[in-house]
Amino acid sequence: MKNLLSMEHLTTEEINQILDLAQAFENGETSSLSRTYKVANLFFEPSTRTKTSFEMAEYKIGCHVIPFDAGFSSVTKGETMYDTVKTLEMIGLDAVIIRASEDEYYNELLDGINVAIINAGDGAGQHPSQSLLDLYTIKKEFGYFEGLNVTIAGDISHSRVAKSNATALQNLGANVHFLCPEEWSGGFEAHHSWDNLIEISDVIMLLRVQHERHKVNKSFSKEGYHQEFGLTIEREKQMKESAIIMHPAPVNRDVEIASELVECDRSRIFEQVRNGVYTRMAIMETILKGRE
Ligand code: CP
């Protein structure tokens, strides 16, 4: 694997190899890379988890992380993404991890660039490392995907997490259900009320309402959304005993999920963050090994 751009490019075999390697890292295996690779994290959109988690993963597999501050880079003076990444290649980097607001920004990097590209989120497109850590979390919980009912609830149209996970989970044999207000379905066939989704779901994956990507909508009510589409205290009580709650975070507490459910027994929200480090170690190791 030379790059990680979209879950649509990964075979189920490649997904399973990454999940197995993440498990090996969690079990204490160390990196077997043959040299110290130089990498940089280029985040043109805000991030807490993904950026820090990649930095920790890079540190744990022995990479040198070269600081890159997107807000003080020459991109702010109009330099293109291609010229920025080519410049970093000439300086000696082996891989760059990029988050940017433009869908499929990576297409302009596919010809003429010889550093590995890892997509840490492109606009409303894909978020493959989040999807892989979500899959790792589900696999650790259930041991399989086939036949699991996974409900993805929230701002589907703006969610790169929803798109990445839908493709991967369906390919792995899970039944994926979407729930959202009618205007947020983004072309997916979705439920617009919880119907019986609470009772049948093995995984309820809440998504953040992405206020920053919505045009000002004065009629939006956080409380109204919570009651109609959120995971309320009452709904949680109707979940299967074995079912889990997930959320890629950051969380809008009391909007998509009741605040007191964020750390309840069946919530894996902070566990997902922990799993992200092992998964990103596996992603980085796999891609850098491909360059050896
Ligand atoms: N889940 C996720 O991508 O979080 P950050 O925006 O904090 O990286």
Residues whose N, C-alpha, C, O or C-beta is under 5 A from the ligand:
A	BS01	CP	P46 S47 T48 R49 T50 K51 P248 A249 P250
